[in-house]
Structures are given as C-alpha cells and as structure tokens.
Amino acid sequence: MRLIRPDTRIDFVGLRKVAVIISLVVLAIAVGSLVTQRLALGVDFTGGVVIEVGYPEAVELNDVRAALADGGYNDAVVQFFGGSRDVLIRLAPQEGTESAQVSSNVLRVLEQAQSGVEMRRIEFVGPQVGEELTNKGGLALLYALIGILIYVIFRFHWKLAVGAVAALAHDVVVTLGLFSLLQIEFDLTVIAALLAVIGYSLNDTIVIFDRIRENFRRMRKATPQEVVNGSINQTLARTLMTGLTTLLVLLALLFIGGEALEGFSIALIAGVVVGTYSSIYVASSLALWLYLDKEDLFPPKEETAEEHM
C-alpha cells in the first residue's frame, strides 16, 4: 500500500499565494515574540553554576526540584545525567552571591532532604563566556546560510539559491519563535539542533531542485509553473516518507530521552515539520516569483551544443 500515489497531481503552485500569507503571519508572530519575550536562555548563555550530584539510590527528579524550591532555588533546572542516581543541576547567576557559596548551599539543601548526597562536579560559567557562546552560535548559523547560498548558486542558479536560503532562514526564525512563545530553555543543544534542521531542510530542497532541473530538460513545452508543480508531486512520496520516519525517531527522543534532550528534540521536530513545508512552498515558490525559466538552468548556447552532439 502506497502512502502517496505515483500519479499525484496536487496543485501546490496554485496555493503559493495562500502559503505566502500563512508564512508571513507565522513569521510576524515569531519575530514579535522574539522581540517582546525573547528567548529563555539557559546557563550556557547567561552564565551560572552547573552542579553534578550523586545519590546512594535512585531518586525522583520532582523530589529534587521540591527540595531546591524549599531552599529558595525555584528556577533550578534539574535532569538526570547518566543514570537515575546521577543528577545535574543548573542554576542561573544570583546577584550578591558567589558561585562557591551557591554550590555549598545547594549541597546543604539536598542533604537536608535526603542523606548521602555526594558532590561530583561543579562548573562555573561566567557571563563573558555565555556572551561569547551566544555570538559564536549566531555566527555558526550565519556562516551555514552563506555557505549554502554559495553552494546552490554554483550547483543551480542564483534564483534557486535565494529560494533555498530564504526557506532555511524561514525555518530557523519559526523554530526560534516557537521556543520564545513557549519559553522553552534555549541552550547549546538547541543550537546544534538548528544546524541539523538547516541540513535536513536543505537536503529536501536540493532533491526538489534536482527534479526541477531534470524536468526543465524533459518537459520542453511546459511552463515554469507546470515544471515546478510536477517536480514537487514527483518527489512528494520521498519527502513525506523521510519526514515521517525522522519524526518517529524524534518523538521517541522527546518522550523517552528525558529532560536533557527535550529542547533538542522539540527543535528538531519543529524544524522537520516547518522544513518540509518550506521546501515545497517557500524555496520553489520564491524562485517562481523571481521568474525562473529554462534559460536560467540551460543557457541557449549550452543547449545548442548538446543537441548537436
């Protein structure tokens, strides 16, 4: 049984104006949230204290959170680290309190709730380090987009390159907006997920672009709209199957992987969904808005030379 019939004839191109309106509305909400609420930056970016403690037996994270809340650490991020007896605690910087004093207070609070707690590791992340990580994370995303733009220009055409980069920027902004709206902690693992989203979305887009180039050669009498529409339909089964199988893995990470992988999983799930949408509607549609045609991919001189071979 096939999920998508091989002779699918969905008019994706005909819906591109509706898709543009939807994308603009979603982007406006995402940008508005990023400007007003901003991201809930984790300790990696804001600085703070990272403490690893060990318990003599398995412990419930809710019990650890309750003990820390009773001790005045309501905003502590608590997660398992390796096993159910190893707990990682992240604390934002506190004004007027030194990091060494914070770690001692945390250990005292935990020992009052349950004896036998052992301090395994303490790391102090200063605000300057957090600011440096923020800058480097943003530059990593920017360099990735610039590299992709250059790659697609050389492989296809600048009109398709603009569409590809616009689709990737669309995916990143929407995913960041989701984290801002829901106030999900944003840390280095989410940066890694965003870079993975860029790679995933680009792969989908390149598959469609390859088919567009082939169909411009085969469908000589078709209009650019017909070529793009046919190419999206021909690759639709592959796009959906890849997306669905990837989502199954990511959902398993989200529900089974624990709190440590929650942000990473949510970023990838959002990126896969939005990336599939943008590959179909943003990248290809923008190329059509820029009047992509056969001569852009096959200049007349090159085509004439091929016909005489």
MIDO-57521 format. One record per residue: x negated, y, z negated of N, C-alpha, C in turn. Coordinates in steps of 0.1 Angstrom, whole numbers, padded with zeros to 4 digits, always signed. Layout:
residues N
XYZXYZXYZ/...
END
This chain:
residues 309
-0009-0012+0000+0000+0000+0000-0009+0012+0000/-0006+0021+0010-0015+0033+0011-0008+0045+0003/-0017+0052-0004-0012+0064-0011-0008+0075-0001/-0015+0077+0010-0012+0087+0020-0013+0080+0033/-0002+0081+0041-0002+0075+0055-0012+0082+0063/-0018+0074+0073-0029+0079+0081-0024+0089+0091/-0010+0090+0094-0005+0099+0103+0002+0111+0096/-0003+0115+0085+0003+0126+0077+0003+0139+0085/+0014+0146+0084+0015+0159+0092+0020+0170+0083/+0013+0172+0072+0017+0183+0063+0012+0196+0068/+0021+0206+0068+0017+0220+0073+0010+0228+0062/-0002+0225+0060-0010+0232+0049-0012+0246+0054/-0016+0248+0066-0019+0261+0071-0007+0270+0071/+0005+0265+0073+0017+0273+0072+0020+0278+0058/+0014+0272+0048+0017+0276+0034+0006+0284+0029/-0004+0288+0037-0015+0295+0032-0012+0309+0026/-0002+0316+0031+0002+0329+0025+0008+0327+0011/+0016+0316+0010+0021+0314-0004+0009+0310-0013/+0000+0302-0008-0012+0298-0016-0020+0310-0020/-0021+0320-0011-0029+0332-0014-0022+0340-0026/-0009+0341-0026-0002+0348-0036-0004+0340-0050/-0003+0327-0049-0005+0319-0062-0019+0321-0067/-0029+0321-0058-0043+0322-0062-0045+0336-0068/-0040+0346-0062-0041+0360-0067-0035+0362-0081/-0023+0356-0083-0017+0357-0096-0025+0349-0107/-0029+0337-0104-0037+0329-0113-0050+0336-0116/-0057+0342-0106-0070+0349-0108-0067+0361-0117/-0056+0368-0115-0053+0380-0123-0051+0377-0137/-0044+0366-0140-0042+0361-0154-0056+0357-0160/-0064+0350-0152-0077+0345-0157-0086+0357-0161/-0087+0366-0151-0096+0378-0154-0090+0387-0165/-0077+0388-0166-0071+0396-0176-0074+0390-0190/-0073+0377-0191-0077+0370-0204-0091+0371-0207/-0100+0370-0197-0114+0372-0199-0118+0386-0204/-0111+0396-0199-0114+0409-0203-0108+0412-0217/-0096+0408-0220-0089+0411-0233-0093+0402-0244/-0092+0389-0242-0095+0379-0252-0110+0374-0253/-0116+0375-0241-0129+0370-0239-0130+0355-0242/-0142+0350-0241-0144+0335-0244-0147+0333-0258/-0143+0322-0263-0146+0318-0277-0160+0311-0277/-0170+0319-0277-0184+0314-0276-0188+0306-0288/-0195+0295-0285-0200+0286-0295-0213+0291-0301/-0218+0283-0311-0230+0287-0318-0242+0288-0308/-0242+0280-0297-0252+0281-0287-0255+0295-0282/-0244+0303-0281-0245+0316-0275-0244+0327-0286/-0237+0325-0297-0236+0335-0307-0247+0335-0317/-0254+0323-0318-0263+0321-0329-0256+0315-0341/-0263+0310-0351-0257+0304-0362-0265+0292-0368/-0259+0283-0375-0265+0272-0381-0259+0259-0376/-0268+0250-0373-0264+0236-0369-0269+0227-0380/-0260+0219-0386-0264+0210-0397-0260+0196-0394/-0269+0187-0395-0265+0173-0394-0266+0166-0408/-0255+0160-0412-0255+0153-0425-0251+0138-0423/-0255+0130-0432-0252+0116-0432-0244+0111-0444/-0234+0103-0442-0226+0098-0453-0229+0083-0456/-0228+0079-0468-0231+0064-0471-0221+0055-0464/-0209+0060-0461-0199+0051-0454-0191+0060-0444/-0183+0053-0436-0175+0061-0426-0167+0071-0432/-0166+0083-0426-0158+0094-0431-0149+0100-0421/-0138+0106-0425-0128+0112-0416-0132+0127-0414/-0132+0131-0402-0136+0145-0399-0126+0155-0405/-0113+0151-0406-0104+0160-0413-0107+0163-0428/-0113+0152-0434-0117+0154-0448-0129+0163-0449/-0138+0162-0440-0150+0171-0440-0145+0185-0437/-0136+0187-0428-0131+0201-0425-0124+0207-0437/-0116+0198-0444-0109+0203-0455-0118+0207-0466/-0129+0200-0468-0139+0203-0479-0146+0216-0475/-0149+0218-0463-0156+0230-0459-0147+0242-0460/-0134+0240-0456-0124+0251-0457-0123+0255-0472/-0122+0246-0481-0121+0249-0495-0133+0257-0500/-0145+0254-0493-0157+0261-0497-0159+0275-0490/-0149+0279-0482-0150+0292-0476-0154+0291-0461/-0156+0279-0456-0161+0278-0442-0150+0273-0433/-0140+0282-0431-0128+0279-0423-0131+0277-0408/-0141+0284-0403-0144+0283-0388-0154+0273-0385/-0158+0264-0394-0168+0254-0391-0163+0244-0380/-0172+0241-0370-0170+0231-0360-0176+0218-0365/-0168+0208-0366-0172+0195-0372-0170+0184-0362/-0180+0176-0359-0178+0165-0350-0188+0154-0354/-0185+0141-0349-0194+0130-0351-0206+0132-0342/-0217+0126-0347-0229+0127-0340-0236+0113-0340/-0233+0105-0331-0238+0091-0330-0229+0081-0336/-0224+0082-0348-0216+0072-0354-0206+0079-0364/-0198+0071-0370-0187+0076-0379-0193+0080-0393/-0206+0078-0395-0212+0082-0408-0221+0095-0406/-0223+0098-0393-0232+0110-0390-0223+0121-0385/-0224+0133-0392-0215+0144-0389-0224+0156-0385/-0220+0163-0375-0227+0175-0370-0218+0187-0373/-0223+0197-0380-0215+0209-0384-0222+0221-0378/-0213+0229-0371-0218+0242-0365-0211+0253-0372/-0219+0263-0376-0214+0275-0384-0219+0287-0377/-0209+0297-0375-0213+0310-0369-0221+0318-0379/-0229+0327-0375-0237+0335-0384-0228+0343-0393/-0232+0345-0406-0224+0352-0416-0232+0364-0421/-0226+0375-0420-0233+0388-0424-0237+0387-0439/-0249+0391-0442-0253+0392-0456-0257+0379-0462/-0257+0368-0454-0261+0355-0460-0272+0349-0451/-0283+0345-0457-0294+0339-0449-0290+0325-0445/-0296+0320-0434-0293+0307-0429-0296+0296-0439/-0308+0297-0446-0312+0287-0455-0302+0286-0467/-0297+0297-0471-0287+0297-0482-0274+0291-0477/-0270+0293-0464-0258+0287-0459-0259+0272-0459/-0270+0266-0455-0272+0252-0454-0271+0246-0468/-0277+0253-0478-0276+0248-0492-0262+0248-0497/-0255+0258-0494-0241+0259-0499-0232+0248-0492/-0235+0246-0479-0227+0236-0472-0229+0222-0479/-0242+0219-0481-0245+0206-0487-0238+0204-0501/-0239+0215-0509-0233+0215-0522-0217+0213-0521/-0211+0219-0511-0196+0218-0510-0193+0204-0506/-0201+0198-0497-0198+0184-0492-0200+0174-0503/-0211+0176-0512-0214+0167-0523-0203+0167-0533/-0197+0179-0535-0186+0180-0545-0174+0172-0540/-0171+0171-0527-0160+0163-0522-0163+0149-0521/-0176+0145-0518-0180+0131-0518-0195+0130-0521/-0198+0121-0530-0212+0120-0534-0220+0111-0524/-0233+0113-0524-0241+0105-0515-0244+0112-0501/-0240+0124-0499-0242+0131-0487-0257+0134-0485/-0262+0131-0474-0277+0134-0471-0278+0144-0460/-0287+0154-0462-0290+0163-0452-0300+0157-0442/-0297+0156-0430-0306+0150-0420-0314+0161-0412/-0307+0171-0408-0314+0181-0399-0307+0194-0400/-0315+0205-0399-0310+0219-0399-0316+0226-0388/-0308+0233-0380-0314+0242-0369-0307+0255-0370/-0316+0265-0369-0311+0279-0369-0312+0285-0355/-0301+0290-0350-0301+0296-0336-0299+0311-0338/-0309+0319-0335-0308+0333-0337-0300+0340-0326/-0295+0352-0329-0287+0359-0319-0294+0362-0306/-0307+0364-0307-0315+0367-0295-0316+0355-0286/-0317+0343-0292-0317+0330-0284-0304+0328-0278/-0293+0331-0285-0279+0330-0279-0277+0339-0268/-0282+0351-0269-0281+0361-0258-0289+0356-0245/-0301+0350-0248-0309+0345-0237-0302+0334-0230/-0296+0325-0238-0289+0313-0232-0277+0318-0223/-0270+0329-0228-0259+0334-0221-0263+0339-0207/-0274+0347-0207-0280+0353-0195-0284+0342-0185/-0291+0332-0191-0296+0321-0182-0285+0313-0176/-0274+0310-0185-0263+0303-0180-0256+0310-0168/-0254+0323-0170-0248+0331-0159-0256+0331-0147/-0270+0332-0148-0278+0332-0137-0278+0319-0130/-0277+0308-0137-0277+0295-0131-0265+0294-0122/-0253+0299-0126-0241+0298-0118-0243+0307-0106/-0249+0319-0108-0251+0328-0096-0260+0322-0086/-0271+0317-0090-0281+0311-0081-0275+0299-0074/-0266+0291-0080-0260+0280-0074-0251+0285-0062/-0244+0295-0065-0235+0301-0054-0243+0307-0043/-0254+0314-0046-0262+0319-0035-0268+0308-0027/-0273+0298-0033-0279+0286-0026-0269+0279-0017/-0257+0278-0022-0246+0272-0014-0243+0280-0002/-0242+0293-0004-0239+0302+0007-0249+0301+0018/-0262+0301+0015-0273+0299+0025-0272+0286+0032/-0269+0275+0024-0268+0261+0029-0257+0260+0040/-0245+0265+0036-0234+0264+0045-0236+0273+0058/-0242+0284+0056-0245+0293+0068-0253+0285+0078/-0264+0279+0073-0273+0272+0082-0266+0259+0088/-0258+0252+0080-0252+0240+0085-0240+0242+0094/-0232+0253+0091-0220+0255+0098-0220+0269+0104/-0213+0279+0097-0212+0292+0102-0209+0301+0090/-0213+0314+0092-0211+0323+0080-0196+0324+0076/-0187+0323+0086-0173+0324+0082-0169+0312+0073/-0174+0301+0076-0171+0289+0067-0179+0291+0054/-0191+0297+0054-0198+0298+0042-0191+0308+0033/-0185+0319+0038-0178+0328+0029-0166+0321+0023/-0159+0312+0031-0148+0305+0025-0152+0295+0014/-0163+0289+0016-0168+0279+0007-0172+0286-0007/-0179+0297-0006-0184+0304-0018-0172+0310-0025/-0162+0316-0017-0150+0321-0023-0142+0310-0031/-0142+0298-0025-0135+0287-0032-0142+0284-0045/-0155+0283-0045-0162+0280-0057-0161+0290-0067/-0162+0303-0063-0160+0314-0073-0146+0313-0079/-0136+0310-0070-0122+0309-0075-0121+0298-0086/-0128+0286-0083-0128+0275-0093-0134+0279-0106/-0145+0286-0106-0152+0290-0118-0144+0300-0126/-0139+0310-0119-0131+0320-0126-0118+0314-0133/-0111+0306-0125-0099+0300-0131-0102+0291-0143/-0113+0283-0142-0117+0275-0153-0121+0283-0165/-0129+0293-0163-0132+0302-0174-0120+0309-0180/-0111+0313-0172-0098+0319-0176-0090+0309-0185/-0090+0296-0181-0083+0286-0190-0090+0285-0204/-0103+0285-0204-0110+0285-0217-0107+0297-0225/-0106+0309-0219-0103+0321-0226-0088+0321-0231/-0079+0317-0222-0065+0317-0226-0062+0307-0238/-0068+0295-0238-0066+0286-0248-0076+0287-0260/-0086+0296-0258-0096+0299-0269-0103+0286-0272/-0107+0278-0262-0115+0266-0264-0129+0270-0265/-0137+0264-0274-0150+0268-0276-0159+0266-0264/-0166+0276-0260-0174+0277-0248-0189+0275-0252/-0195+0264-0249-0209+0262-0252-0217+0257-0240/-0229+0252-0242-0238+0248-0231-0233+0236-0223/-0225+0227-0230-0220+0216-0223-0209+0221-0213/-0202+0232-0216-0192+0237-0206-0200+0243-0194/-0211+0250-0196-0219+0255-0185-0223+0243-0176/-0228+0232-0182-0231+0221-0174-0219+0215-0166/-0207+0216-0172-0195+0211-0166-0192+0220-0154/-0194+0233-0156-0191+0243-0145-0200+0240-0133/-0213+0238-0135-0222+0234-0125-0218+0222-0117/-0213+0212-0125-0208+0199-0119-0196+0202-0111/-0187+0211-0116-0175+0215-0108-0179+0221-0095/-0189+0229-0095-0193+0236-0082-0198+0225-0072/-0205+0215-0077-0210+0204-0068-0198+0196-0063/-0189+0193-0072-0177+0185-0068-0169+0192-0057/-0165+0204-0060-0157+0212-0051-0164+0214-0038/-0177+0217-0038-0184+0219-0025-0184+0206-0017/-0185+0194-0023-0185+0182-0016-0172+0180-0009/-0161+0183-0016-0148+0182-0009-0147+0192+0002/-0152+0204+0001-0151+0214+0011-0159+0210+0023/-0171+0205+0021-0180+0201+0032-0174+0190+0040/-0167+0180+0034-0160+0170+0041-0150+0175+0051/-0142+0185+0046-0132+0191+0055-0139+0199+0066/-0149+0207+0062-0157+0214+0073-0162+0205+0083/-0168+0194+0079-0173+0185+0089-0162+0180+0099/-0150+0177+0094-0139+0173+0102-0135+0184+0111/-0135+0196+0106-0131+0208+0114-0140+0209+0126/-0153+0208+0124-0163+0209+0135-0161+0198+0145/-0159+0186+0140-0156+0175+0150-0144+0177+0158/-0133+0182+0151-0120+0184+0158-0120+0196+0168/-0129+0205+0165-0130+0216+0175-0136+0211+0188/-0145+0200+0187-0150+0194+0199-0140+0185+0206/-0132+0178+0198-0123+0168+0204-0110+0175+0208/-0104+0184+0200-0091+0190+0203-0093+0203+0210/-0097+0202+0223-0102+0214+0231-0091+0224+0233/-0078+0219+0235-0067+0228+0238-0059+0232+0225/-0063+0228+0214-0056+0231+0201-0061+0245+0196/-0052+0252+0189-0055+0265+0183-0063+0262+0171/-0071+0272+0166-0078+0270+0153-0069+0266+0142/-0057+0271+0141-0048+0267+0130-0044+0252+0131/-0042+0247+0143-0039+0233+0145-0051+0224+0142/-0063+0229+0145-0075+0221+0142-0077+0220+0127/-0076+0231+0120-0078+0231+0106-0067+0223+0099/-0055+0224+0103-0044+0217+0097-0046+0202+0099/-0050+0198+0112-0052+0184+0114-0064+0178+0106/-0074+0186+0104-0086+0182+0097-0083+0180+0082/-0075+0189+0076-0071+0187+0062-0063+0174+0061/-0053+0172+0070-0045+0160+0069-0053+0147+0071/-0063+0147+0079-0071+0135+0082-0080+0132+0070/-0084+0142+0062-0092+0139+0050-0084+0139+0037/-0071+0141+0038-0063+0142+0026-0063+0129+0018/-0063+0117+0024-0063+0105+0016-0076+0104+0008/-0087+0107+0015-0100+0106+0008-0101+0116-0003/-0096+0129-0001-0096+0139-0011-0088+0135-0024/-0076+0130-0022-0068+0126-0033-0073+0114-0040/-0078+0104-0033-0083+0092-0040-0096+0095-0048/-0104+0104-0043-0116+0108-0050-0112+0116-0063/-0103+0125-0061-0098+0133-0072-0092+0125-0083/-0083+0115-0079-0076+0107-0089-0085+0098-0097/-0094+0091-0090-0104+0083-0097-0113+0090-0106/-0117+0102-0102-0125+0111-0111-0117+0115-0123/-0105+0119-0121-0096+0123-0132-0094+0112-0142/-0093+0099-0138-0092+0088-0147-0103+0087-0156/-0115+0088-0151-0128+0088-0159-0128+0100-0169/-0124+0112-0164-0125+0123-0173-0114+0123-0184/-0102+0117-0181-0092+0116-0191-0097+0106-0202/-0104+0096-0198-0110+0087-0208-0120+0094-0217/-0128+0102-0211-0138+0110-0218-0131+0119-0228/-0120+0126-0224-0112+0135-0232-0106+0129-0244/-0100+0117-0242-0092+0111-0253-0101+0101-0261/-0112+0096-0256-0120+0086-0263-0133+0092-0267/-0138+0102-0259-0152+0107-0261-0154+0115-0274/-0143+0119-0280-0144+0127-0293-0146+0142-0291/-0147+0149-0302-0147+0163-0301-0159+0169-0294/-0170+0161-0295-0183+0166-0289-0181+0168-0274/-0173+0160-0267-0171+0160-0253-0158+0167-0248/-0151+0173-0258-0138+0178-0255-0139+0190-0245/-0147+0200-0248-0149+0211-0239-0154+0207-0225/-0164+0198-0225-0170+0193-0213-0159+0186-0204/-0151+0178-0210-0140+0171-0203-0130+0180-0198/-0125+0190-0206-0115+0199-0201-0120+0207-0190/-0132+0212-0190-0138+0220-0179-0138+0212-0166/-0142+0199-0167-0143+0191-0155-0129+0187-0150/-0119+0184-0159-0106+0181-0154-0100+0193-0147/-0101+0205-0153-0096+0217-0147-0103+0220-0134/-0116+0218-0133-0124+0220-0121-0120+0211-0110/-0118+0198-0113-0114+0188-0103-0100+0192-0096/-0091+0196-0105-0077+0199-0100-0078+0212-0092/-0084+0222-0097-0085+0235-0090-0094+0234-0078/-0105+0226-0079-0114+0224-0068-0107+0217-0056/-0099+0207-0059-0091+0201-0048-0082+0211-0041/-0075+0219-0049-0066+0229-0043-0074+0239-0035/-0085+0244-0040-0093+0255-0033-0099+0249-0020/-0103+0237-0020-0109+0231-0008-0099+0231+0004/-0086+0229+0000-0076+0228+0010-0071+0242+0014/-0069+0251+0004-0062+0263+0007-0071+0275+0007/-0081+0276-0001-0090+0288-0002-0100+0288+0009/-0109+0277+0009-0120+0277+0018-0116+0278+0033/-0107+0268+0037-0103+0268+0051-0095+0280+0055/-0086+0284+0046-0077+0295+0049-0084+0308+0051/-0094+0310+0043-0102+0322+0044-0110+0323+0057/-0115+0311+0061-0122+0310+0074-0112+0314+0086/-0099+0310+0085-0090+0313+0095-0087+0328+0094/-0086+0334+0082-0084+0349+0081-0096+0356+0088/-0107+0350+0088-0119+0356+0095-0120+0353+0109/-0109+0347+0115-0108+0344+0129-0118+0334+0134/-0120+0323+0126-0128+0312+0130-0123+0306+0143/-0132+0303+0153-0128+0296+0165-0139+0287+0170/-0136+0281+0181-0146+0271+0186-0159+0277+0190/-0160+0289+0195-0172+0295+0199-0181+0298+0187/-0176+0299+0175-0184+0301+0163-0193+0289+0160/-0187+0277+0162-0194+0264+0159-0201+0259+0171/-0196+0261+0183-0203+0257+0195-0204+0268+0205/-0215+0276+0205-0216+0287+0214-0215+0282+0228/-0210+0290+0238-0208+0286+0251-0221+0281+0258/-0232+0286+0256-0245+0281+0262-0248+0267+0258/-0247+0264+0244-0249+0251+0239-0239+0241+0245/-0227+0245+0246-0216+0236+0251-0219+0232+0265/-0223+0243+0273-0225+0240+0288-0237+0231+0290/-0247+0232+0281-0259+0223+0283-0255+0209+0279/-0246+0207+0270-0242+0193+0266-0234+0187+0277/-0226+0195+0284-0217+0189+0294-0225+0185+0306/-0237+0190+0308-0245+0187+0320-0255+0176+0317/-0255+0171+0305-0264+0160+0301-0259+0147+0306/
END
